[in-house]
Amino acid sequence: MSKGELASALALSTSVLRAYERGTKSPGPRSIATMAEVLDYPIAFFSGTDLEEPALDGTSFRSMSRLSARDRDKGLAAGTLALALSDWIDHRFRIPNPAVPRFEGISPEMAAMAVRNEWEIGERPVRNMIHLLESRGVRVFSLSEECPEMDAFSFWRGSTPYVLLNTMKSAEHSRMDAAHELGHLVLHWRGEVGHKEAEFEAQQFASAFLLPRGDVLAQVPAGSRLPELIAYKRRWNVSVAALTYRLHAIKLLTDWQYRALFMEMSRLGYRQSEPNGAQPERSQVLEKVFDLMRAEGLGKGTIADELSIPLDELARAVFGLVLTAIRGNAPGAIRSHPDR
């Protein structure tokens, strides 16, 4: 809602609403009750402690020049909720410590291989990108359906990395987005984000990370045709377009073959609907947190009550974990603190 729309719904002037936002004027109990009803948030939310918002500088919003202020603020609001939920979880559970390397002065391809080597995964396919990130201490949350124009974004909060993903995209798209944001965390940790060069570097990193050169060269013959690529792509759980892009980058496709494949994909509708799509990935950390809570007779409503947010708002931030999560092979242990 714009300020004008909200002020109208609250039967207030916009000047009074701005004063509430700035803190120069405080709403009375009746106004707070009306706000809670209009915005569908608990009354306790409006008198809670100040929430931390991700810093705009250093947050990897793509295409900043084309992103409206409203869309940017939606993303920051999702990030604010993610920080509050992350703090709640960190206070009660032992989460893997961050172990994301940060590099300077090396190419995206070299950085991708360096991360793979440091994480001891060699050139094996990454079976579950979200589980892998979480096992290395990355806090992964989802963007709500109110942010359809955003694929993903990431940021560092002190020494802790965060990634927010749009889970409405295809599984292949979300995996590439997760790898793309890992590229930003690894390469642009000083905050050099929001411009075309940084986005290109992050995309190069993601392609090299999910499709390591040696493994691709060993598996895919030069000049492969589209039906073959649709079969090959399942090894890495990437889109057929991403595999085509990578094959061209490592010289397994000529320029002509590359253009012809993309024309064929467009004709068949494969740019909008992925053939032989993969299953969506979900959070392993959050699933384990809720499993431990259920064992203690607690539910997601406990978190929503303690954070003073609606339950459906919480569900959107945690991938709607009422569904069965897809399990992967990444390491990492989640345990309750013994004194909690």
N, C-alpha and C positions, 0 to 999 in steps of 0.2 A: 504494500500500500504506500502511496505517496503521503507526504505530510498533510496535504490538503484533504485527501480521502480519509485519512485517519482522524483528522480534526473534525471533519463533518460527521463521521460515525460516532465520535465521542461528544458531539454537540459543543465543541470548543472552537475558539479562534486559533488559527495557525500560530499566532504570536504566543499564545499561552502554551501551546504544545511545544514550540521551540524552547520556551523558558523551562519547561519540564525536562527537555532533553539536555539543556545546558546546565541544569541544576540550580538555576537562579530562582526557581519557583518550585514548590513542592505540591503535588496533587493531594487533595484530601481523601479520606477513606471512600467516599462515594465515587469520586473520579477513578480511584484505583480499581474499585469493584467493576465499574463500567469498562475500563481498559481490559481487565481480565476477561470479561464476557465477550467483548468485541474481538480481541486478539486470541481468545481461546487458550490462555495461559493461566496457570494457578496464581492466585493473589500473592502467594509467598514469593513468586519470582520477582515481583516489582520492588520488594524490600530486601532482597538478598544482597550478598556482597557483589562488588563490581566484577564483571567478567573480563578476562583477558582476550583481546582480539589479536589475531596474527598481524604482524607488521606488514604494511603494504610493500615497503621496500624489502626485497628479498623473497617475496612470494611469487611463485612462477606462473602467474596468469599469462596465458597465451594471447597473442595479438592484442596487447594492451591498447593500441591505437584504435582498434575496432570494438573494444569491450565497453559497453555503456557503464556509467557510474552505478546504475541500479543493479546490473548483472554482477559487477565487481563486488558490490556490497552484499549481495546474496551469498557469494562465495565466502566472503569474510565472515558472515554470520554463521555459515556452516562450519567454518574453521573455529569460530569462537565456541560453538557447542562441542566440537571435537576436543578442544583443549580442556574444557570443563570435565568431559567424560573421561579423558585420558588421565587427568589428575585424580579423579575418583578411583579409577582402576589401579593406578600406580600406588595409591595410598593403602590399598587392601590386598594387592597381589604382587607376586614377584614376576616381573616381565623381563624378557631378555634385554640385557644392556645394549645400547646402540653400538654397532660395529660396522658403520658405513665409512669407508675410506674417503678422503678428500684429496683431490689431485690438482696440480697446476702445471701448465706448460706441456701437456701431452695431448695427443690426438684423441678424439672420442673412441676410435677403434682400440687404441692402446689402453685407454682407461677401462673399457669394457672387459678386455682380457685380464687386466690387472685386478679388477674386482672379482672376476671369476676365479683367478688364482688365489687371491687372499681368502675367498670363501670356500676354497677347495672343492669347486664343482667342475674344474677342468673345462672340457667342451661338451659335457653331457647336456641334453635338453633340460630346461627348467620345467618341471611338471606343474608346479603351482607357484605363480609369481607372488601372490599375496602372502602365502605361507613363507616363502623364502624371505621376503622383506621383513615380515614380522619376526622371524627367527633371528634376524640381525638387528632387532631393536627398533625398526621403523614402526611408528604408530600409524596404522592404516584405517581410515574411516571412509564413509561414502557420502557423496553429495546427494541432496534430496532431489525429488522430481521437479522441484521449483527451479532447478539450475540446468535445464536441458541444453543450453548453449555452451556449457563448459564440459570439456572432456575430463580434466583433472587439474590439480595444482599441488604444489609441495612447498615446504619451507622448513628451515631449521629454527628451533626454539632452544636457544642455548646449544647444548650438545645433543639434543634429541631431534631426530628428523620425523617429519609428518608428511603423509601423502593422503589426499582426498580424491577418490575416484568416482566417476559417473557410472553407476552400475546399470544404467538403462541401455548402455551400448552393448554390442555383441561381446562375447567372452574374449574373442581374439582382439578386438579393439581395446578392451579394458586391460588385457595383458600387455599390449604394446604401450598403452598409456602409463601403466605402472613402471615399465622399463624406462620410458621417456622421463618420468619424474625422478627415477633413480639417477638418470643422467644429469639432471639439474642438481640434485643433491651432491653428486660426486664432483661435477665440473664447475658449478656456479655457486658454490657455497658462500662466496663473498658477496653475493647479491647481484651478480651480473645477469639479470633475467629481464624478460619483457621485450627483447628485440629479436630480429630475424636471425641473426648469427647464433644467438644462444639457443633458439628453437631448432635450428638446423643441426647444431652440435648435439643437442639432446636426442634428436631423432636418429642421427648417425650412431650414437651410443646405444640406443634402444635396439636398433637393427642388429648391430654387432653383438649385443649381449644375448638376445634371444636366438640369434642365428649365427653362432660362432663359425668363423671362416672354415676351419679345418673340418668340422663336422658336416657342413653343407657341401664342401668339395668332395667329401667321401661318400655322400648319399645321393646327390643329384647330378645327373649327367648334363653336360653342356647342351644348350638348345632344346631343353625339355618343352613339351607342348602343354596346353592348359589342362587336359584331363590328367596328365601325369603330375602336374603341380598340385592339383586338388588332392591327390593321394599323398604326395610327399609332405604337404604342409601339416598333416596331422602329427608328424613326428615332433614338431616344435610348437604346435597349437597356436599358429599365427594365421593371419588372413592370407589368401592366395595373392592379394596385391602386395602385402609385406614381403612374402617370399620372392615374388617377381622383382621387387625393388632391390632386394639383397642379391639375387642372382646377377642382376645387371651391374651392381656395384663391384662384385668380385669377378666380373668378366666371364660369367657363364652364359650370358645372353648378349647378343649384339644390340646395337641401338635399334635396328629395324625389328628384331624379334621382341624387344621390350615394348616398343610402341604398338606392335601388332597384338601382343597379349593384352595390353590395357584396352585396346579397342574391342577385342573380343569379350573381355570381362564386362565392359560397359554395355555391349549389345545384349549380353545374357543377364544383365541385372546384378552381377556379382559385386558391384561397388556399393549397392544398397543392402543386399541380402547375401550373407556369406554361405557358400556351398559347404555341406558337411560341417556345420557349425559345432564348436566345442561346448562343453558344459560350463556354466558360469562358475567363477571362483568366489569363495567366501572367506571370511576371516576365521582363522584357527584360534587366535588368541581370544577373540570375543566369544567364540563358541565354548572354549574351555572355561572362561570366566563365568558364563551363564550355567554351565554344567556344575561348577563348584557351588554357585549360589543355590541352584536347585537342590543340591545335596544337603544344604543347610536350611532348606525350606523357604528360600527367598526367590523372588522373581524379578523381571526387569522393572516391574512397578516400584520396587524398592529404590532402584537408581533414579527413576523419574521423580519419585517423591523427594529424595534427598537433594536432587539438583533443581527441584521445583520447575520441571518442564513437563509438557504433555507426553504421554506414553508413545503416541504415534510419532512425535518428533524424535524421540530416542530411537525408535525402531528404524527410522530412515537413516540415522547416523551409523547404525550398526548392521547394515546390510539386511535388515529384516530377518534376523536369525531364528524366527519361528520355523524357517525352512531347514531342511537337512543340509548341513554344510558339506562341500566337496573336500575330501581329505587328500593331502599331498604327502611328499616325502621329506619336507624340510625339517631340520632339527629345531629344538626349542622347547623349553619346559615352562609351564605356567603353574604356580602354586600359590596357595593362600599364605599370607603372613601368619606365623604361628600365634601371634598375639592379637589377631583380628577375629 
